[in-house]
Amino acid sequence: MDRDDFLWMDRFTIRNLELVTGNSEGNHTLLSVLDNTASAMGARLLKRWIIFPLKEISKIEERLELVEYFIKETELKNKIAQSIKQCGDIERLVSKIPLKKINPREVLHLARGLKQIRHHKAALSLFFQ
């Protein structure tokens, strides 16, 4: 996606709308209400989506169609959520590679997570035909 696809908000707007952090203790934020993600990667992605919302109606509708699909297909959603949980935090592990901060155990976790992606692709291929 291009930078022009997103609505850019300044940090004061994000804070005042309480999108990701509350102004006082115990307040609910939009992120805390919506976050039902299965992994740290999903939580970070949801946070980015909230901070940088889409502008284009067609892309918003496409995202809504995906959400509707997974609401209706609970068995598939649960299967994929379980598989995502088994992947670990691939995004974090991959970010360690260029910094040469990844250890052998983390490389094995990364390999296991990447193998899980095959299951995701197979399950999702039905929707994206």
N, C-alpha and C positions, 0 to 999 in steps of 0.2 A: 504494500500500500504506500501511497505517496503522502508526503507531509500535508498536502492540501486536502487530503481526505478527512482530516481531523479538525475539531474545534479546539483552539488553543486557549486555555484559561491561565490567568496569572495565579501565583501562589495565594494571594489574598482572597481571590474568588473561591479557590478550592477550599481554603480554610473556613471562610464564612459560610459556605454551603454545607460544611461538615461532611464532605464527600468521603474522606479517609480518616480523619481525626476529628474528635469532638472538642468543643470549646471548654467543656467542663467534664469532670469525672462522672462516669456512668451514662453519659449521653450515647445514643445510638447514632452511628454514621450510616451513610448509604452502603458503604463497603461491608460493615458488620451485618446489615440486614440481608444483603444479597449473597454474601460469601458462604457458599455451600460446596466449595471446591474440594476435590479429592487429593490435591497435592500442593506443594509449595509453588510449583511452576504455574498451576492454575490460579492460585491466589495472587501471584505477581501479575499474571495476564489480566485478571479481573480488575486489579487496581489500575493497570495501565488503561484499560477500556473505560474506567470511570473518570480518570483524570484527563484522558484524551478521547472524548466521545466522537463518534462518526458524524459527519455533516450530510453526506449524500444519502437520500432516501432509499435508493435501490440497495445500497450496502447495509443500511439499517434493517430493511425488510429481509434481506438474505440472512442476516444474523438471527432475526426473529424467527424465521422459518426453521433454522437449525435448533433453536431453543424449543420451539413447538414440537418438532420431531422427537427430541429426546424426552420431552414431557410425556408424549404419547407412548413412546417405545421404552417403557421403564425397564424391561428385562435387558435390552441392549445397553441402556444407560448404566445400569448396575454392573453389567459385565465389563464395560469399558472403564468405569470408575475403579473397579477392583484391579483391573490390569494396569491402570495408571498408578495406583498406589504401589504396585510391585515394581514400577519403573525406577522409583527413587527420583532424586532431583537432577535429572539429566542436564538441565540448563546450567545449574551451579557447577556441576562436574566439568562440563565442556568449557566453561569460562576459566577454569583452572589450568587448562592445557597450555594456552599461549604464555601464561605466567610461569609455567614449569613448576606448579605448586601441587600437582596431582600425584597421589601415591599409588602403589600397585593395587591396594585393596579398592581404592576409588575407581581405578581403571576397570576392575572386574565388575563393580556396581554399574558403571557406565555401559559395559558390554551387555550385561543382563537387561538393563533398561532399553537399550537399542534393539535387542531381540524382541522385547514386548511390543515394539512399534509395529512389527509384522501383524500381530493380533489386532491392533487398532485399525490398521489399513484394511485388513480382511473384513472386519466388522463394519467399517464405515463405507466400504466399496458399494454396498447396497444402496446407500443414500446418494452417492455421487456418480451414479451411472448415467 
